[in-house]
Amino acid sequence: MTLALIVALFAACLGIYAVFRAEDAGRRQAKLLEQLRQSQQRLAENQQTAAAGAVAQGDQLVRLEQDLRRLKDQLTTVASRETGEEAFNQAIRMARRGSSREDIMASCGLSLVEADLVLLLHREG
């Protein structure tokens, strides 16, 4: 009977050991699960931050494109003014040299009325 008692005690010890090992494994798994949850939370926060940054950059890009479009329009306006002034300056030089109305209109891109006005004001003699 003592042998049976020893075997029973040994089996009981093995059972208790197995229960402790299972509890330890459960605690480790719970700890890993919590770490995974925290990692998932950090990833979600990082994704939200990146998305907000992308939206802000998109808004800034739209503003920059609007500014660029406005500057292009202003540049076109300034260039057309300079081109207009240069056309009239060339027409005045041509009128002083005695060029015809048709030559001034063709060379400078002026209308008939504009060419006549230049000739009236600037023709020599």
N, CA, C and O of each residue as an XYZ file, in Angstrom:
500
protein
N       0.797     -1.180      0.000
C       0.000      0.000      0.000
C       0.857      1.268      0.000
O       0.428      2.294     -0.527
N       1.977      1.219      0.541
C       2.843      2.374      0.530
C       3.298      2.725     -0.884
O       3.488      3.897     -1.207
N       3.470      1.713     -1.717
C       3.845      1.986     -3.094
C       2.706      2.711     -3.802
O       2.953      3.646     -4.564
N       1.497      2.308     -3.571
C       0.342      2.956     -4.189
C       0.218      4.385     -3.688
O      -0.126      5.286     -4.453
N       0.493      4.594     -2.421
C       0.441      5.934     -1.856
C       1.529      6.821     -2.464
O       1.281      7.991     -2.756
N       2.706      6.283     -2.653
C       3.806      7.041     -3.253
C       3.460      7.407     -4.694
O       3.704      8.533     -5.128
N       2.893      6.455     -5.433
C       2.515      6.709     -6.826
C       1.418      7.766     -6.867
O       1.440      8.648     -7.726
N       0.462      7.686     -5.949
C      -0.632      8.653     -5.913
C      -0.095     10.043     -5.568
O      -0.517     11.028     -6.173
N       0.820     10.139     -4.616
C       1.421     11.424     -4.272
C       2.223     11.983     -5.443
O       2.190     13.180     -5.727
N       2.943     11.086     -6.112
C       3.718     11.520     -7.257
C       2.792     12.045     -8.366
O       3.080     13.066     -8.991
N       1.699     11.348     -8.598
C       0.734     11.773     -9.613
C       0.092     13.103     -9.210
O      -0.145     13.967    -10.055
N      -0.185     13.260     -7.921
C      -0.765     14.512     -7.442
C       0.220     15.662     -7.636
O      -0.174     16.755     -8.044
N       1.501     15.422     -7.346
C       2.523     16.452     -7.546
C       2.641     16.820     -9.011
O       2.764     17.995     -9.357
N       2.602     15.808     -9.877
C       2.651     16.075    -11.305
C       1.437     16.894    -11.753
O       1.567     17.791    -12.587
N       0.295     16.595    -11.218
C      -0.915     17.340    -11.551
C      -0.814     18.788    -11.098
O      -1.170     19.710    -11.832
N      -0.320     18.975     -9.871
C      -0.162     20.338     -9.343
C       0.856     21.106    -10.190
O       0.668     22.283    -10.498
N       1.947     20.408    -10.562
C       2.959     21.038    -11.401
C       2.353     21.440    -12.754
O       2.615     22.533    -13.255
N       1.561     20.571    -13.326
C       0.924     20.845    -14.613
C      -0.023     22.038    -14.507
O      -0.099     22.855    -15.424
N      -0.753     22.140    -13.376
C      -1.662     23.276    -13.178
C      -0.863     24.575    -13.092
O      -1.248     25.573    -13.702
N       0.243     24.576    -12.345
C       1.069     25.786    -12.242
C       1.650     26.182    -13.597
O       1.693     27.361    -13.946
N       2.094     25.179    -14.353
C       2.648     25.457    -15.689
C       1.569     26.035    -16.604
O       1.834     26.947    -17.387
N       0.369     25.505    -16.501
C      -0.726     25.999    -17.337
C      -1.080     27.444    -16.952
O      -1.320     28.287    -17.817
N      -1.107     27.711    -15.641
C      -1.383     29.079    -15.194
C      -0.291     30.035    -15.672
O      -0.585     31.148    -16.108
N       0.950     29.607    -15.591
C       2.066     30.433    -16.051
C       1.951     30.696    -17.556
O       2.152     31.825    -18.003
N       1.638     29.686    -18.317
C       1.468     29.847    -19.760
C       0.297     30.790    -20.045
O       0.365     31.612    -20.959
N      -0.754     30.672    -19.275
C      -1.911     31.563    -19.446
C      -1.544     33.008    -19.154
O      -1.962     33.915    -19.875
N      -0.762     33.230    -18.095
C      -0.322     34.597    -17.780
C       0.559     35.157    -18.896
O       0.425     36.320    -19.275
N       1.465     34.320    -19.423
C       2.322     34.769    -20.528
C       1.493     35.101    -21.772
O       1.760     36.089    -22.456
N       0.514     34.292    -22.053
C      -0.347     34.557    -23.208
C      -1.166     35.836    -23.004
O      -1.346     36.618    -23.937
N      -1.660     36.043    -21.782
C      -2.416     37.264    -21.494
C      -1.518     38.491    -21.639
O      -1.943     39.528    -22.150
N      -0.266     38.358    -21.181
C       0.677     39.469    -21.319
C       0.966     39.750    -22.789
O       0.995     40.910    -23.200
N       1.179     38.713    -23.583
C       1.416     38.893    -25.018
C       0.196     39.513    -25.704
O       0.332     40.373    -26.574
N      -0.981     39.071    -25.307
C      -2.207     39.620    -25.885
C      -2.334     41.108    -25.568
O      -2.725     41.895    -26.430
N      -2.010     41.490    -24.355
C      -2.059     42.911    -23.975
C      -1.034     43.723    -24.767
O      -1.328     44.836    -25.205
N       0.170     43.169    -24.953
C       1.178     43.847    -25.755
C       0.709     44.022    -27.200
O       0.944     45.063    -27.813
N       0.049     43.006    -27.736
C      -0.489     43.103    -29.094
C      -1.575     44.175    -29.173
O      -1.634     44.928    -30.145
N      -2.426     44.245    -28.163
C      -3.464     45.279    -28.140
C      -2.845     46.676    -28.092
O      -3.304     47.584    -28.785
N      -1.815     46.848    -27.283
C      -1.134     48.143    -27.202
C      -0.468     48.497    -28.535
O      -0.527     49.643    -28.982
N       0.161     47.511    -29.159
C       0.786     47.748    -30.468
C      -0.263     48.139    -31.497
O      -0.045     49.042    -32.304
N      -1.397     47.458    -31.464
C      -2.477     47.786    -32.396
C      -2.978     49.214    -32.153
O      -3.254     49.944    -33.105
N      -3.094     49.608    -30.896
C      -3.534     50.961    -30.562
C      -2.539     51.995    -31.070
O      -2.940     53.015    -31.632
N      -1.235     51.744    -30.879
C      -0.212     52.664    -31.369
C      -0.247     52.765    -32.889
O      -0.123     53.856    -33.445
N      -0.415     51.637    -33.554
C      -0.504     51.650    -35.019
C      -1.715     52.457    -35.490
O      -1.623     53.215    -36.456
N      -2.835     52.293    -34.814
C      -4.038     53.048    -35.185
C      -3.809     54.545    -34.983
O      -4.216     55.352    -35.819
N      -3.162     54.919    -33.879
C      -2.867     56.336    -33.627
C      -1.906     56.886    -34.680
O      -2.088     58.002    -35.167
N      -0.883     56.101    -35.030
C       0.074     56.530    -36.056
C      -0.614     56.699    -37.410
O      -0.308     57.624    -38.164
N      -1.545     55.796    -37.706
C      -2.276     55.890    -38.968
C      -3.134     57.151    -38.998
O      -3.197     57.835    -40.020
N      -3.793     57.461    -37.886
C      -4.604     58.676    -37.824
C      -3.734     59.923    -37.981
O      -4.112     60.870    -38.671
N      -2.573     59.914    -37.339
C      -1.655     61.046    -37.451
C      -1.177     61.211    -38.891
O      -1.134     62.324    -39.416
N      -0.822     60.102    -39.522
C      -0.365     60.167    -40.914
C      -1.483     60.648    -41.834
O      -1.240     61.434    -42.750
N      -2.697     60.182    -41.596
C      -3.827     60.608    -42.434
C      -4.090     62.107    -42.258
O      -4.343     62.816    -43.232
N      -4.029     62.580    -41.018
C      -4.239     64.014    -40.770
C      -3.140     64.833    -41.436
O      -3.406     65.894    -42.000
N      -1.913     64.344    -41.372
C      -0.807     65.041    -42.029
C      -0.973     65.067    -43.540
O      -0.671     66.072    -44.184
N      -1.450     63.966    -44.108
C      -1.664     63.916    -45.556
C      -2.753     64.897    -45.973
O      -2.639     65.551    -47.010
N      -3.802     65.000    -45.172
C      -4.880     65.947    -45.481
C      -4.351     67.380    -45.415
O      -4.656     68.203    -46.277
N      -3.561     67.665    -44.390
C      -2.996     69.014    -44.251
C      -2.073     69.333    -45.429
O      -2.100     70.447    -45.952
N      -1.261     68.364    -45.846
C      -0.382     68.585    -46.987
C      -1.191     68.779    -48.263
O      -0.830     69.594    -49.113
N      -2.282     68.034    -48.399
C      -3.149     68.205    -49.560
C      -3.750     69.595    -49.605
O      -3.807     70.221    -50.663
N      -4.201     70.080    -48.448
C      -4.755     71.441    -48.380
C      -3.690     72.472    -48.747
O      -3.962     73.427    -49.474
N      -2.488     72.270    -48.239
C      -1.405     73.209    -48.545
C      -1.065     73.162    -50.032
O      -0.790     74.199    -50.636
N      -1.082     71.985    -50.620
C      -0.804     71.857    -52.046
C      -1.864     72.586    -52.872
O      -1.537     73.231    -53.868
N      -3.124     72.489    -52.466
C      -4.189     73.199    -53.172
C      -3.962     74.703    -53.095
O      -4.114     75.406    -54.095
N      -3.597     75.206    -51.905
C      -3.326     76.638    -51.757
C      -2.142     77.067    -52.631
O      -2.185     78.124    -53.261
N      -1.100     76.256    -52.666
C       0.065     76.580    -53.492
C      -0.290     76.592    -54.982
O       0.186     77.443    -55.735
N      -1.125     75.644    -55.397
C      -1.552     75.620    -56.801
C      -2.385     76.861    -57.129
O      -2.254     77.424    -58.216
N      -3.235     77.286    -56.201
C      -4.023     78.503    -56.421
C      -3.110     79.723    -56.517
O      -3.295     80.577    -57.384
N      -2.131     79.799    -55.629
C      -1.171     80.913    -55.677
C      -0.404     80.903    -56.996
O      -0.207     81.949    -57.615
N       0.023     79.726    -57.419
C       0.756     79.618    -58.676
C      -0.111     80.056    -59.856
O       0.364     80.765    -60.743
N      -1.363     79.643    -59.874
C      -2.268     80.040    -60.944
C      -2.448     81.560    -60.959
O      -2.438     82.185    -62.020
N      -2.614     82.147    -59.767
C      -2.774     83.600    -59.660
C      -1.518     84.318    -60.161
O      -1.617     85.319    -60.871
N      -0.344     83.811    -59.797
C       0.911     84.418    -60.251
C       1.076     84.294    -61.766
O       1.551     85.223    -62.419
N       0.686     83.154    -62.317
C       0.753     82.995    -63.773
C      -0.150     84.003    -64.466
O       0.230     84.598    -65.474
N      -1.347     84.193    -63.921
C      -2.267     85.175    -64.503
C      -1.674     86.579    -64.443
O      -1.761     87.344    -65.404
N      -1.071     86.907    -63.305
C      -0.464     88.232    -63.172
C       0.702     88.392    -64.136
O       0.879     89.455    -64.731
N       1.491     87.344    -64.291
C       2.621     87.393    -65.210
C       2.138     87.572    -66.649
O       2.728     88.326    -67.422
N       1.073     86.879    -66.992
C       0.510     87.021    -68.336
C       0.016     88.446    -68.562
O       0.210     89.014    -69.636
N      -0.620     89.018    -67.546
C      -1.107     90.396    -67.648
C       0.054     91.364    -67.837
O       0.006     92.239    -68.701
N       1.089     91.205    -67.035
C       2.258     92.087    -67.136
C       2.921     91.914    -68.494
O       3.304     92.900    -69.124
N       3.060     90.685    -68.948
C       3.701     90.435    -70.240
C       2.886     91.037    -71.378
O       3.444     91.585    -72.329
N       1.568     90.932    -71.276
C       0.749     91.505    -72.345
C       0.847     93.027    -72.340
O       0.817     93.644    -73.405
N       0.962     93.637    -71.178
C       1.148     95.097    -71.106
C       2.463     95.496    -71.757
O       2.534     96.443    -72.541
N       3.509     94.741    -71.405
C       4.816     95.057    -71.979
C       4.799     94.847    -73.481
O       5.372     95.641    -74.227
N       4.146     93.782    -73.931
C       4.062     93.518    -75.356
C       3.272     94.629    -76.044
O       3.646     95.063    -77.133
N       2.197     95.090    -75.432
C       1.402     96.178    -75.986
C       2.201     97.464    -76.068
O       2.156     98.172    -77.074
N       2.931     97.760    -75.008
C       3.759     98.963    -75.004
C       4.842     98.871    -76.077
O       5.108     99.840    -76.789
N       5.456     97.708    -76.183
C       6.509     97.531    -77.180
C       5.935     97.652    -78.584
O       6.569     98.221    -79.473
N       4.726     97.112    -78.783
C       4.094     97.221    -80.104
C       3.859     98.684    -80.460
O       4.124     99.101    -81.587
N       3.366     99.460    -79.505
C       3.133    100.892    -79.772
C       4.450    101.638    -79.971
O       4.537    102.523    -80.822
N       5.470    101.289    -79.197
C       6.780    101.935    -79.388
C       7.332    101.651    -80.780
O       7.868    102.541    -81.440
N       7.195    100.399    -81.220
C       7.652    100.051    -82.569
C       6.824    100.791    -83.618
O       7.364    101.277    -84.613
N       5.499    100.875    -83.391
C       4.643    101.598    -84.349
C       5.042    103.072    -84.431
O       5.041    103.655    -85.516
N       5.380    103.672    -83.299
C       5.812    105.080    -83.290
C       7.100    105.236    -84.082
O       7.231    106.163    -84.881
N       8.060    104.325    -83.864
C       9.320    104.387    -84.621
C       9.054    104.235    -86.123
O       9.639    104.942    -86.944
N       8.166    103.306    -86.464
C       7.841    103.097    -87.878
C       7.159    104.336    -88.473
O       7.449    104.727    -89.603
N       6.249    104.950    -87.701
C       5.551    106.149    -88.184
C       6.550    107.274    -88.408
O       6.427    108.004    -89.392
N       7.517    107.436    -87.546
C       8.528    108.489    -87.686
C       9.419    108.252    -88.909
O       9.964    109.194    -89.484
N       9.559    106.961    -89.304
C      10.357    106.632    -90.484
C       9.526    106.690    -91.768
O      10.048    106.504    -92.867
N       8.214    106.955    -91.609
C       7.375    107.097    -92.789
C       6.706    105.824    -93.258
O       6.277    105.747    -94.410
N       6.603    104.815    -92.395
C       5.948    103.568    -92.792
C       4.459    103.792    -93.017
O       3.868    104.727    -92.477
N       3.870    102.927    -93.817
C       2.439    103.046    -94.125
C       1.596    102.445    -92.997
O       2.087    101.709    -92.141
N       0.304    102.791    -93.036
C      -0.640    102.261    -92.057
C      -0.661    100.738    -92.124
O      -0.652    100.085    -91.080
N      -0.689    100.158    -93.312
C      -0.747     98.708    -93.482
C       0.504     98.031    -92.914
O       0.412     96.976    -92.286
N       1.673     98.641    -93.137
C       2.921     98.078    -92.595
C       2.901     98.093    -91.068
O       3.310     97.127    -90.423
N       2.429     99.184    -90.504
C       2.356     99.295    -89.034
C       1.371     98.269    -88.477
O       1.657     97.606    -87.480
N       0.224     98.140    -89.114
C      -0.774     97.166    -88.632
C      -0.210     95.744    -88.690
O      -0.375     94.968    -87.750
N       0.455     95.409    -89.797
C       0.989     94.051    -89.971
C       2.137     93.774    -89.020
O       2.203     92.695    -88.432
N       3.035     94.720    -88.859
C       4.226     94.504    -88.034
C       3.934     94.552    -86.546
O       4.544     93.819    -85.768
N       3.008     95.409    -86.146
C       2.807     95.646    -84.714
C       1.526     95.024    -84.171
O       1.308     95.024    -82.960
N       0.682     94.497    -85.042
C      -0.553     93.882    -84.581
C      -1.571     94.893    -84.098
O      -2.401     94.580    -83.244
N      -1.518     96.109    -84.638
C      -2.459     97.145    -84.221
C      -3.682     97.132    -85.125
O      -3.634     96.683    -86.270
N      -4.774     97.636    -84.575
C      -5.984     97.766    -85.386
C      -5.836     98.977    -86.303
O      -4.890     99.754    -86.173
N      -6.785     99.129    -87.234
C      -6.772    100.255    -88.168
C      -6.823    101.581    -87.423
O      -6.084    102.509    -87.752
N      -7.685    101.675    -86.428
C      -7.837    102.914    -85.658
C      -6.558    103.217    -84.883
O      -6.129    104.369    -84.820
N      -5.953    102.198    -84.297
C      -4.714    102.408    -83.534
C      -3.589    102.866    -84.463
O      -2.850    103.796    -84.140
N      -3.468    102.216    -85.603
C      -2.416    102.602    -86.550
C      -2.619    104.037    -87.035
O      -1.659    104.800    -87.138
N      -3.876    104.409    -87.334
C      -4.156    105.787    -87.764
C      -3.812    106.782    -86.668
O      -3.261    107.847    -86.950
N      -4.123    106.456    -85.447
C      -3.819    107.349    -84.329
C      -2.320    107.538    -84.181
O      -1.851    108.663    -84.006
N      -1.560    106.446    -84.250
C      -0.101    106.542    -84.159
C       0.434    107.411    -85.289
O       1.298    108.259    -85.064
N      -0.071    107.207    -86.499
C       0.385    108.015    -87.641
C       0.019    109.478    -87.465
O       0.807    110.365    -87.795
N      -1.160    109.727    -86.952
C      -1.599    111.104    -86.752
C      -0.715    111.817    -85.739
O      -0.361    112.981    -85.932
N      -0.362    111.135    -84.676
C       0.412    111.752    -83.605
C       1.908    111.784    -83.861
O       2.595    112.677    -83.363
N       2.434    110.825    -84.630
C       3.885    110.676    -84.679
C       4.496    110.715    -86.067
O       5.710    110.552    -86.191
N       3.727    110.920    -87.102
C       4.306    110.975    -88.456
C       5.080    112.262    -88.623
O       4.611    113.343    -88.269
N       6.255    112.127    -89.162
C       7.104    113.304    -89.409
C       6.625    114.012    -90.686
O       6.365    113.362    -91.698
N       6.515    115.304    -90.634
C       6.253    116.137    -91.769
C       4.946    115.977    -92.357
O       4.623    116.648    -93.337
